[in-house]
């Protein structure tokens, strides 16, 4: 059976800061969200089991809101997994810990 599936993605970039200073080096943190297109109507794809590793930075620079956001994102990913999927979690700061 030959099948042609056209894939396109939706990518959303959101800057966490609005302005940049002129005449200076600037760093911009950007949230990237990539979403796969919906499956064609009547198409039932079988997704193979996934093995995912989540790596969380727990260093001092991640204290507060950044760490809370990383945790929220990790919980979201884990919530989307199926019973046949596997996940591992690695945390790091001044040492590495695999949970």
ABEGO torsion letter per residue (X at the ends): XBBBBBBBBBBBBBBABABBBBGBBBBBBBBBBBBBBBBBBGBBBBBBBBBBBBBBBABAAABEAAAAAAAAAAAAAAAABBAABBBBBBBBBABBBBX
